[in-house]
Structures are given as structure tokens and as C-alpha cells.
């Protein structure tokens, strides 16, 4: 019976797919950049792509948690835990965004 509750399975599959594809591409880019002499720019782009992948996957989780909190409110259930997780995930996004912006200035 469908009660309108957001699907954790769908959010997990979308987030996992983003992590799998983006993580694979970024790790390959980092390795290629480190193996070639003088191509540190490629390696740094791979690190930035990895941070962007983590940000996008966390946004999918926040979207699920937002819908879950709305559903819990409509059904008179407490939604404090969903809101807390949304706040923690937002801090993760902020951290990954700062790291992504600092990567060009870091030495390898």
C-alpha cells in the first residue's frame, strides 16, 4: 500500500550511482595526473571533481530528508531527526565546498 512516504531506496540508488560514476572518474583522473610528470593540474581537477561528486550525492540525501520531514509533518509524526540529519548534511556540503575551493592552492 502506497502511503506517499518518500522512497529511501530511490534516494540511495541515485546517490550511489552519482558516487560510483563520479568517484570512478575522479579517482582515475587523480591517478593519471599523479603518474604523468608535470600534470598536477589534472590531479587537482580530479580532486575537485571528487568533492563535487560528494556534494551532489549529499544533495540527493538532503532532498530525500526534506520530503521525509514534510511527510512526517503531514502525518503528525516527529521530524526532528530528519531535520537534524539535513543540518549535518548541509555542514558536510559546506566542508566539501571549502575543500574544493582550496584544492588549487594546495601543494601535492
N, CA, C and O atoms as a Tinker XYZ file with bonds, in Angstrom:
   432  protein
     1  N      0.833000   -1.170000    0.000000    73     2
     2  CA     0.000000    0.000000    0.000000    64     1     3
     3  C      0.885000    1.243000    0.000000    63     2     4     5
     4  O      1.809000    1.361000    0.804000    81     3
     5  N      0.597000    2.143000   -0.889000    73     3     6
     6  CA     1.395000    3.359000   -1.024000    64     5     7
     7  C      0.779000    4.461000   -0.165000    63     6     8     9
     8  O     -0.335000    4.921000   -0.418000    81     7
     9  N      1.534000    4.873000    0.859000    73     7    10
    10  CA     1.026000    5.923000    1.733000    64     9    11
    11  C      1.673000    7.280000    1.446000    63    10    12    13
    12  O      1.484000    8.229000    2.206000    81    11
    13  N      2.430000    7.373000    0.363000    73    11    14
    14  CA     3.042000    8.644000   -0.023000    64    13    15
    15  C      4.372000    8.920000    0.632000    63    14    16    17
    16  O      4.940000    9.995000    0.442000    81    15
    17  N      4.886000    7.970000    1.404000    73    15    18
    18  CA     6.171000    8.167000    2.075000    64    17    19
    19  C      7.293000    8.170000    1.036000    63    18    20    21
    20  O      7.293000    7.335000    0.131000    81    19
    21  N      8.255000    9.102000    1.153000    73    19    22
    22  CA     9.364000    9.138000    0.193000    64    21    23
    23  C     10.175000    7.846000    0.228000    63    22    24    25
    24  O     10.321000    7.220000    1.278000    81    23
    25  N     10.689000    7.463000   -0.912000    73    23    26
    26  CA    11.392000    6.193000   -1.053000    64    25    27
    27  C     12.876000    6.344000   -0.730000    63    26    28    29
    28  O     13.615000    7.039000   -1.428000    81    27
    29  N     13.288000    5.679000    0.339000    73    27    30
    30  CA    14.706000    5.668000    0.693000    64    29    31
    31  C     15.497000    4.900000   -0.358000    63    30    32    33
    32  O     16.635000    5.259000   -0.660000    81    31
    33  N     14.907000    3.848000   -0.917000    73    31    34
    34  CA    15.590000    3.038000   -1.919000    64    33    35
    35  C     15.959000    3.886000   -3.129000    63    34    36    37
    36  O     17.083000    3.799000   -3.624000    81    35
    37  N     15.031000    4.700000   -3.609000    73    35    38
    38  CA    15.292000    5.536000   -4.779000    64    37    39
    39  C     16.400000    6.545000   -4.491000    63    38    40    41
    40  O     17.299000    6.727000   -5.312000    81    39
    41  N     16.342000    7.196000   -3.340000    73    39    42
    42  CA    17.372000    8.177000   -2.982000    64    41    43
    43  C     18.739000    7.517000   -2.849000    63    42    44    45
    44  O     19.753000    8.090000   -3.248000    81    43
    45  N     18.764000    6.315000   -2.290000    73    43    46
    46  CA    20.028000    5.604000   -2.125000    64    45    47
    47  C     20.591000    5.182000   -3.483000    63    46    48    49
    48  O     21.799000    5.270000   -3.706000    81    47
    49  N     19.736000    4.729000   -4.379000    73    47    50
    50  CA    20.202000    4.315000   -5.700000    64    49    51
    51  C     20.736000    5.495000   -6.500000    63    50    52    53
    52  O     21.770000    5.373000   -7.158000    81    51
    53  N     20.053000    6.635000   -6.458000    73    51    54
    54  CA    20.520000    7.812000   -7.192000    64    53    55
    55  C     21.830000    8.311000   -6.597000    63    54    56    57
    56  O     22.774000    8.596000   -7.333000    81    55
    57  N     21.898000    8.419000   -5.267000    73    55    58
    58  CA    23.130000    8.868000   -4.614000    64    57    59
    59  C     24.287000    7.909000   -4.851000    63    58    60    61
    60  O     25.417000    8.339000   -5.086000    81    59
    61  N     24.008000    6.614000   -4.791000    73    59    62
    62  CA    25.047000    5.621000   -5.038000    64    61    63
    63  C     25.547000    5.647000   -6.473000    63    62    64    65
    64  O     26.741000    5.476000   -6.720000    81    63
    65  N     24.645000    5.859000   -7.418000    73    63    66
    66  CA    25.042000    5.955000   -8.820000    64    65    67
    67  C     25.929000    7.176000   -9.057000    63    66    68    69
    68  O     26.929000    7.100000   -9.771000    81    67
    69  N     25.553000    8.297000   -8.450000    73    67    70
    70  CA    26.382000    9.505000   -8.567000    64    69    71
    71  C     27.763000    9.250000   -7.983000    63    70    72    73
    72  O     28.773000    9.618000   -8.582000    81    71
    73  N     27.808000    8.621000   -6.812000    73    71    74
    74  CA    29.107000    8.335000   -6.190000    64    73    75
    75  C     29.937000    7.363000   -7.027000    63    74    76    77
    76  O     31.145000    7.546000   -7.174000    81    75
    77  N     29.301000    6.343000   -7.570000    73    75    78
    78  CA    30.026000    5.344000   -8.348000    64    77    79
    79  C     30.617000    5.941000   -9.619000    63    78    80    81
    80  O     31.799000    5.751000   -9.905000    81    79
    81  N     29.808000    6.655000  -10.373000    73    79    82
    82  CA    30.285000    7.228000  -11.641000    64    81    83
    83  C     31.262000    8.366000  -11.390000    63    82    84    85
    84  O     32.364000    8.371000  -11.938000    81    83
    85  N     30.865000    9.335000  -10.561000    73    83    86
    86  CA    31.735000   10.481000  -10.299000    64    85    87
    87  C     33.003000   10.103000   -9.564000    63    86    88    89
    88  O     34.076000   10.630000   -9.857000    81    87
    89  N     32.885000    9.186000   -8.604000    73    87    90
    90  CA    34.070000    8.741000   -7.872000    64    89    91
    91  C     35.051000    8.007000   -8.761000    63    90    92    93
    92  O     36.261000    8.203000   -8.649000    81    91
    93  N     34.541000    7.162000   -9.644000    73    91    94
    94  CA    35.421000    6.435000  -10.560000    64    93    95
    95  C     36.163000    7.383000  -11.492000    63    94    96    97
    96  O     37.373000    7.261000  -11.687000    81    95
    97  N     35.428000    8.323000  -12.060000    73    95    98
    98  CA    36.061000    9.277000  -12.980000    64    97    99
    99  C     37.090000   10.132000  -12.250000    63    98   100   101
   100  O     38.175000   10.383000  -12.774000    81    99
   101  N     36.751000   10.581000  -11.043000    73    99   102
   102  CA    37.685000   11.455000  -10.332000    64   101   103
   103  C     38.924000   10.699000   -9.854000    63   102   104   105
   104  O     40.028000   11.242000   -9.909000    81   103
   105  N     38.769000    9.465000   -9.390000    73   103   106
   106  CA    39.935000    8.688000   -8.951000    64   105   107
   107  C     40.844000    8.389000  -10.140000    63   106   108   109
   108  O     42.066000    8.474000  -10.020000    81   107
   109  N     40.260000    8.039000  -11.282000    73   107   110
   110  CA    41.067000    7.800000  -12.482000    64   109   111
   111  C     41.807000    9.076000  -12.880000    63   110   112   113
   112  O     42.979000    9.026000  -13.255000    81   111
   113  N     41.122000   10.218000  -12.798000    73   111   114
   114  CA    41.756000   11.492000  -13.147000    64   113   115
   115  C     42.895000   11.822000  -12.190000    63   114   116   117
   116  O     43.945000   12.303000  -12.617000    81   115
   117  N     42.698000   11.569000  -10.907000    73   115   118
   118  CA    43.762000   11.829000   -9.926000    64   117   119
   119  C     44.974000   10.948000  -10.204000    63   118   120   121
   120  O     46.108000   11.425000  -10.176000    81   119
   121  N     44.741000    9.669000  -10.471000    73   119   122
   122  CA    45.851000    8.742000  -10.732000    64   121   123
   123  C     46.595000    9.134000  -12.005000    63   122   124   125
   124  O     47.826000    9.118000  -12.033000    81   123
   125  N     45.861000    9.483000  -13.051000    73   123   126
   126  CA    46.510000    9.914000  -14.301000    64   125   127
   127  C     47.334000   11.169000  -14.057000    63   126   128   129
   128  O     48.451000   11.283000  -14.561000    81   127
   129  N     46.800000   12.100000  -13.298000    73   127   130
   130  CA    47.524000   13.333000  -13.013000    64   129   131
   131  C     48.767000   13.111000  -12.189000    63   130   132   133
   132  O     49.761000   13.815000  -12.372000    81   131
   133  N     48.738000   12.140000  -11.276000    73   131   134
   134  CA    49.908000   11.882000  -10.440000    64   133   135
   135  C     50.979000   11.087000  -11.175000    63   134   136   137
   136  O     52.164000   11.219000  -10.870000    81   135
   137  N     50.576000   10.264000  -12.139000    73   135   138
   138  CA    51.548000    9.436000  -12.844000    64   137   139
   139  C     52.326000   10.219000  -13.902000    63   138   140   141
   140  O     53.471000    9.880000  -14.203000    81   139
   141  N     51.725000   11.245000  -14.458000    73   139   142
   142  CA    52.394000   11.991000  -15.516000    64   141   143
   143  C     53.195000   13.139000  -14.912000    63   142   144   145
   144  O     52.709000   13.859000  -14.039000    81   143
   145  N     54.390000   13.297000  -15.373000    73   143   146
   146  CA    55.268000   14.353000  -14.879000    64   145   147
   147  C     54.742000   15.718000  -15.289000    63   146   148   149
   148  O     54.495000   15.958000  -16.470000    81   147
   149  N     54.569000   16.608000  -14.330000    73   147   150
   150  CA    54.185000   17.977000  -14.623000    64   149   151
   151  C     52.710000   18.198000  -14.891000    63   150   152   153
   152  O     52.327000   19.294000  -15.301000    81   151
   153  N     51.880000   17.209000  -14.678000    73   151   154
   154  CA    50.453000   17.396000  -14.942000    64   153   155
   155  C     49.676000   17.446000  -13.634000    63   154   156   157
   156  O     48.656000   16.772000  -13.490000    81   155
   157  N     50.144000   18.227000  -12.698000    73   155   158
   158  CA    49.490000   18.344000  -11.399000    64   157   159
   159  C     48.113000   18.997000  -11.521000    63   158   160   161
   160  O     47.261000   18.820000  -10.650000    81   159
   161  N     47.894000   19.756000  -12.604000    73   159   162
   162  CA    46.592000   20.397000  -12.802000    64   161   163
   163  C     45.508000   19.330000  -12.988000    63   162   164   165
   164  O     44.401000   19.482000  -12.472000    81   163
   165  N     45.812000   18.267000  -13.710000    73   163   166
   166  CA    44.847000   17.184000  -13.923000    64   165   167
   167  C     44.499000   16.527000  -12.594000    63   166   168   169
   168  O     43.338000   16.209000  -12.334000    81   167
   169  N     45.506000   16.327000  -11.760000    73   167   170
   170  CA    45.271000   15.721000  -10.457000    64   169   171
   171  C     44.388000   16.612000   -9.575000    63   170   172   173
   172  O     43.501000   16.119000   -8.877000    81   171
   173  N     44.634000   17.914000   -9.612000    73   171   174
   174  CA    43.815000   18.826000   -8.811000    64   173   175
   175  C     42.384000   18.898000   -9.336000    63   174   176   177
   176  O     41.444000   19.018000   -8.550000    81   175
   177  N     42.209000   18.827000  -10.651000    73   175   178
   178  CA    40.854000   18.786000  -11.210000    64   177   179
   179  C     40.119000   17.517000  -10.768000    63   178   180   181
   180  O     38.915000   17.543000  -10.516000    81   179
   181  N     40.853000   16.417000  -10.679000    73   179   182
   182  CA    40.258000   15.172000  -10.190000    64   181   183
   183  C     39.813000   15.290000   -8.742000    63   182   184   185
   184  O     38.759000   14.774000   -8.372000    81   183
   185  N     40.614000   15.968000   -7.917000    73   183   186
   186  CA    40.232000   16.189000   -6.526000    64   185   187
   187  C     39.012000   17.076000   -6.410000    63   186   188   189
   188  O     38.141000   16.840000   -5.572000    81   187
   189  N     38.946000   18.106000   -7.256000    73   187   190
   190  CA    37.778000   18.984000   -7.245000    64   189   191
   191  C     36.537000   18.237000   -7.726000    63   190   192   193
   192  O     35.440000   18.454000   -7.211000    81   191
   193  N     36.709000   17.361000   -8.711000    73   191   194
   194  CA    35.590000   16.554000   -9.200000    64   193   195
   195  C     35.098000   15.592000   -8.121000    63   194   196   197
   196  O     33.898000   15.341000   -8.008000    81   195
   197  N     36.017000   15.059000   -7.336000    73   195   198
   198  CA    35.619000   14.180000   -6.238000    64   197   199
   199  C     34.794000   14.944000   -5.206000    63   198   200   201
   200  O     33.779000   14.437000   -4.728000    81   199
   201  N     35.218000   16.151000   -4.860000    73   199   202
   202  CA    34.438000   16.971000   -3.921000    64   201   203
   203  C     33.064000   17.294000   -4.498000    63   202   204   205
   204  O     32.065000   17.251000   -3.780000    81   203
   205  N     33.007000   17.616000   -5.782000    73   203   206
   206  CA    31.728000   17.919000   -6.419000    64   205   207
   207  C     30.812000   16.697000   -6.420000    63   206   208   209
   208  O     29.602000   16.827000   -6.234000    81   207
   209  N     31.380000   15.521000   -6.626000    73   207   210
   210  CA    30.605000   14.286000   -6.577000    64   209   211
   211  C     30.013000   14.067000   -5.187000    63   210   212   213
   212  O     28.847000   13.694000   -5.054000    81   211
   213  N     30.820000   14.300000   -4.154000    73   211   214
   214  CA    30.330000   14.142000   -2.787000    64   213   215
   215  C     29.237000   15.160000   -2.475000    63   214   216   217
   216  O     28.272000   14.843000   -1.779000    81   215
   217  N     29.384000   16.379000   -2.985000    73   215   218
   218  CA    28.367000   17.406000   -2.776000    64   217   219
   219  C     27.048000   16.998000   -3.441000    63   218   220   221
   220  O     25.987000   17.101000   -2.826000    81   219
   221  N     27.112000   16.536000   -4.694000    73   219   222
   222  CA    25.890000   16.152000   -5.405000    64   221   223
   223  C     25.192000   14.967000   -4.739000    63   222   224   225
   224  O     23.964000   14.933000   -4.660000    81   223
   225  N     25.965000   14.006000   -4.264000    73   223   226
   226  CA    25.363000   12.857000   -3.603000    64   225   227
   227  C     24.724000   13.259000   -2.275000    63   226   228   229
   228  O     23.699000   12.699000   -1.886000    81   227
   229  N     25.318000   14.216000   -1.586000    73   227   230
   230  CA    24.738000   14.690000   -0.329000    64   229   231
   231  C     23.477000   15.512000   -0.586000    63   230   232   233
   232  O     22.546000   15.480000    0.220000    81   231
   233  N     23.435000   16.242000   -1.691000    73   231   234
   234  CA    22.224000   16.989000   -2.044000    64   233   235
   235  C     21.057000   16.031000   -2.276000    63   234   236   237
   236  O     19.922000   16.346000   -1.918000    81   235
   237  N     21.319000   14.877000   -2.866000    73   235   238
   238  CA    20.256000   13.879000   -3.065000    64   237   239
   239  C     19.728000   13.408000   -1.713000    63   238   240   241
   240  O     18.522000   13.227000   -1.546000    81   239
   241  N     20.629000   13.208000   -0.745000    73   239   242
   242  CA    20.197000   12.797000    0.590000    64   241   243
   243  C     19.366000   13.891000    1.256000    63   242   244   245
   244  O     18.353000   13.598000    1.890000    81   243
   245  N     19.787000   15.145000    1.117000    73   243   246
   246  CA    19.044000   16.246000    1.723000    64   245   247
   247  C     17.651000   16.356000    1.092000    63   246   248   249
   248  O     16.672000   16.627000    1.786000    81   247
   249  N     17.570000   16.148000   -0.203000    73   247   250
   250  CA    16.266000   16.196000   -0.882000    64   249   251
   251  C     15.333000   15.122000   -0.333000    63   250   252   253
   252  O     14.153000   15.380000   -0.098000    81   251
   253  N     15.867000   13.910000   -0.127000    73   251   254
   254  CA    15.060000   12.840000    0.459000    64   253   255
   255  C     14.621000   13.206000    1.875000    63   254   256   257
   256  O     13.458000   13.024000    2.236000    81   255
   257  N     15.560000   13.725000    2.681000    73   255   258
   258  CA    15.233000   14.059000    4.061000    64   257   259
   259  C     14.208000   15.180000    4.144000    63   258   260   261
   260  O     13.374000   15.191000    5.049000    81   259
   261  N     14.262000   16.121000    3.210000    73   259   262
   262  CA    13.285000   17.194000    3.183000    64   261   263
   263  C     11.881000   16.650000    2.915000    63   262   264   265
   264  O     10.916000   17.034000    3.575000    81   263
   265  N     11.789000   15.759000    1.946000    73   263   266
   266  CA    10.490000   15.153000    1.643000    64   265   267
   267  C     10.007000   14.281000    2.799000    63   266   268   269
   268  O      8.811000   14.226000    3.085000    81   267
   269  N     10.943000   13.598000    3.463000    73   267   270
   270  CA    10.573000   12.771000    4.606000    64   269   271
   271  C     10.052000   13.641000    5.751000    63   270   272   273
   272  O      9.059000   13.290000    6.389000    81   271
   273  N     10.707000   14.763000    6.014000    73   271   274
   274  CA    10.252000   15.664000    7.081000    64   273   275
   275  C      8.868000   16.221000    6.762000    63   274   276   277
   276  O      8.021000   16.330000    7.648000    81   275
   277  N      8.637000   16.571000    5.502000    73   275   278
   278  CA     7.309000   17.059000    5.108000    64   277   279
   279  C      6.250000   15.970000    5.290000    63   278   280   281
   280  O      5.151000   16.241000    5.773000    81   279
   281  N      6.584000   14.747000    4.903000    73   279   282
   282  CA     5.643000   13.637000    5.048000    64   281   283
   283  C      5.342000   13.371000    6.519000    63   282   284   285
   284  O      4.196000   13.120000    6.892000    81   283
   285  N      6.392000   13.429000    7.359000    73   283   286
   286  CA     6.189000   13.203000    8.790000    64   285   287
   287  C      5.307000   14.297000    9.400000    63   286   288   289
   288  O      4.475000   14.012000   10.262000    81   287
   289  N      5.484000   15.540000    8.958000    73   287   290
   290  CA     4.658000   16.631000    9.459000    64   289   291
   291  C      3.198000   16.427000    9.057000    63   290   292   293
   292  O      2.294000   16.641000    9.865000    81   291
   293  N      2.971000   16.017000    7.818000    73   291   294
   294  CA     1.597000   15.788000    7.354000    64   293   295
   295  C      0.911000   14.661000    8.114000    63   294   296   297
   296  O     -0.308000   14.675000    8.288000    81   295
   297  N      1.692000   13.685000    8.567000    73   295   298
   298  CA     1.124000   12.532000    9.271000    64   297   299
   299  C      1.262000   12.635000   10.783000    63   298   300   301
   300  O      1.137000   11.633000   11.488000    81   299
   301  N      1.518000   13.837000   11.283000    73   299   302
   302  CA     1.610000   14.102000   12.726000    64   301   303
   303  C      2.648000   13.231000   13.419000    63   302   304   305
   304  O      2.407000   12.714000   14.510000    81   303
   305  N      3.797000   13.071000   12.785000    73   303   306
   306  CA     4.912000   12.342000   13.378000    64   305   307
   307  C      6.047000   13.329000   13.642000    63   306   308   309
   308  O      6.156000   14.346000   12.957000    81   307
   309  N      6.895000   13.032000   14.633000    73   307   310
   310  CA     8.010000   13.947000   14.891000    64   309   311
   311  C      9.023000   13.899000   13.739000    63   310   312   313
   312  O      9.311000   12.831000   13.199000    81   311
   313  N      9.553000   15.060000   13.374000    73   311   314
   314  CA    10.507000   15.111000   12.264000    64   313   315
   315  C     11.837000   15.730000   12.685000    63   314   316   317
   316  O     12.590000   16.211000   11.838000    81   315
   317  N     12.133000   15.721000   13.977000    73   315   318
   318  CA    13.357000   16.337000   14.483000    64   317   319
   319  C     14.606000   15.638000   13.940000    63   318   320   321
   320  O     15.583000   16.293000   13.579000    81   319
   321  N     14.565000   14.301000   13.886000    73   319   322
   322  CA    15.737000   13.563000   13.418000    64   321   323
   323  C     16.028000   13.856000   11.947000    63   322   324   325
   324  O     17.191000   14.012000   11.574000    81   323
   325  N     15.006000   13.933000   11.113000    73   323   326
   326  CA    15.211000   14.239000    9.693000    64   325   327
   327  C     15.788000   15.641000    9.528000    63   326   328   329
   328  O     16.674000   15.859000    8.701000    81   327
   329  N     15.288000   16.583000   10.310000    73   327   330
   330  CA    15.820000   17.948000   10.226000    64   329   331
   331  C     17.252000   18.023000   10.732000    63   330   332   333
   332  O     18.066000   18.763000   10.181000    81   331
   333  N     17.566000   17.262000   11.780000    73   331   334
   334  CA    18.937000   17.220000   12.287000    64   333   335
   335  C     19.886000   16.661000   11.229000    63   334   336   337
   336  O     20.967000   17.208000   11.014000    81   335
   337  N     19.488000   15.581000   10.574000    73   335   338
   338  CA    20.323000   14.999000    9.522000    64   337   339
   339  C     20.486000   15.945000    8.345000    63   338   340   341
   340  O     21.546000   15.978000    7.720000    81   339
   341  N     19.436000   16.723000    8.033000    73   339   342
   342  CA    19.557000   17.720000    6.968000    64   341   343
   343  C     20.602000   18.771000    7.347000    63   342   344   345
   344  O     21.388000   19.193000    6.499000    81   343
   345  N     20.618000   19.192000    8.599000    73   343   346
   346  CA    21.608000   20.164000    9.056000    64   345   347
   347  C     23.021000   19.620000    9.004000    63   346   348   349
   348  O     23.941000   20.321000    8.582000    81   347
   349  N     23.205000   18.377000    9.429000    73   347   350
   350  CA    24.535000   17.754000    9.387000    64   349   351
   351  C     24.997000   17.595000    7.942000    63   350   352   353
   352  O     26.158000   17.861000    7.630000    81   351
   353  N     24.104000   17.165000    7.066000    73   351   354
   354  CA    24.468000   17.024000    5.652000    64   353   355
   355  C     24.795000   18.376000    5.030000    63   354   356   357
   356  O     25.667000   18.462000    4.166000    81   355
   357  N     24.109000   19.431000    5.458000    73   355   358
   358  CA    24.428000   20.769000    4.956000    64   357   359
   359  C     25.834000   21.192000    5.387000    63   358   360   361
   360  O     26.546000   21.851000    4.630000    81   359
   361  N     26.228000   20.813000    6.600000    73   359   362
   362  CA    27.595000   21.105000    7.053000    64   361   363
   363  C     28.620000   20.321000    6.235000    63   362   364   365
   364  O     29.696000   20.835000    5.929000    81   363
   365  N     28.288000   19.074000    5.880000    73   363   366
   366  CA    29.179000   18.302000    5.010000    64   365   367
   367  C     29.348000   18.990000    3.658000    63   366   368   369
   368  O     30.456000   19.059000    3.126000    81   367
   369  N     28.247000   19.496000    3.105000    73   367   370
   370  CA    28.316000   20.194000    1.820000    64   369   371
   371  C     29.199000   21.424000    1.943000    63   370   372   373
   372  O     30.018000   21.690000    1.064000    81   371
   373  N     29.040000   22.176000    3.024000    73   371   374
   374  CA    29.875000   23.358000    3.238000    64   373   375
   375  C     31.350000   22.974000    3.335000    63   374   376   377
   376  O     32.205000   23.648000    2.759000    81   375
   377  N     31.654000   21.893000    4.060000    73   375   378
   378  CA    33.033000   21.435000    4.195000    64   377   379
   379  C     33.619000   21.033000    2.844000    63   378   380   381
   380  O     34.728000   21.442000    2.501000    81   379
   381  N     32.880000   20.237000    2.081000    73   379   382
   382  CA    33.379000   19.798000    0.777000    64   381   383
   383  C     33.532000   20.967000   -0.186000    63   382   384   385
   384  O     34.436000   20.963000   -1.021000    81   383
   385  N     32.655000   21.972000   -0.082000    73   383   386
   386  CA    32.771000   23.145000   -0.948000    64   385   387
   387  C     34.032000   23.943000   -0.605000    63   386   388   389
   388  O     34.726000   24.419000   -1.504000    81   387
   389  N     34.329000   24.092000    0.677000    73   387   390
   390  CA    35.548000   24.808000    1.079000    64   389   391
   391  C     36.780000   24.042000    0.622000    63   390   392   393
   392  O     37.726000   24.641000    0.110000    81   391
   393  N     36.780000   22.722000    0.802000    73   391   394
   394  CA    37.929000   21.913000    0.355000    64   393   395
   395  C     38.089000   22.022000   -1.157000    63   394   396   397
   396  O     39.205000   22.142000   -1.661000    81   395
   397  N     36.959000   21.981000   -1.884000    73   395   398
   398  CA    37.019000   22.071000   -3.346000    64   397   399
   399  C     37.620000   23.405000   -3.785000    63   398   400   401
   400  O     38.372000   23.457000   -4.758000    81   399
   401  N     37.293000   24.476000   -3.074000    73   399   402
   402  CA    37.842000   25.791000   -3.426000    64   401   403
   403  C     39.313000   25.934000   -3.027000    63   402   404   405
   404  O     40.043000   26.724000   -3.626000    81   403
   405  N     39.750000   25.174000   -2.018000    73   403   406
   406  CA    41.131000   25.268000   -1.558000    64   405   407
   407  C     42.084000   24.356000   -2.326000    63   406   408   409
   408  O     43.297000   24.559000   -2.272000    81   407
   409  N     41.567000   23.362000   -3.034000    73   407   410
   410  CA    42.428000   22.389000   -3.729000    64   409   411
   411  C     43.404000   23.068000   -4.703000    63   410   412   413
   412  O     44.567000   22.664000   -4.740000    81   411
   413  N     43.007000   24.058000   -5.480000    73   411   414
   414  CA    44.003000   24.666000   -6.389000    64   413   415
   415  C     45.173000   25.331000   -5.673000    63   414   416   417
   416  O     46.234000   25.517000   -6.269000    81   415
   417  N     44.998000   25.688000   -4.419000    73   415   418
   418  CA    46.055000   26.367000   -3.687000    64   417   419
   419  C     46.914000   25.429000   -2.856000    63   418   420   421
   420  O     47.907000   25.853000   -2.265000    81   419
   421  N     46.534000   24.141000   -2.808000    73   419   422
   422  CA    47.295000   23.162000   -2.042000    64   421   423
   423  C     48.396000   22.564000   -2.903000    63   422   424   425
   424  O     48.217000   22.369000   -4.105000    81   423
   425  N     49.533000   22.276000   -2.283000    73   423   426
   426  CA    50.614000   21.582000   -2.983000    64   425   427
   427  C     50.430000   20.099000   -2.882000    63   426   428   429
   428  O     49.871000   19.596000   -1.908000    81   427
   429  N     50.897000   19.396000   -3.886000    73   427   430
   430  CA    50.774000   17.929000   -3.873000    64   429   431
   431  C     52.067000   17.343000   -3.366000    63   430   432
   432  O     52.196000   16.123000   -3.268000    81   431
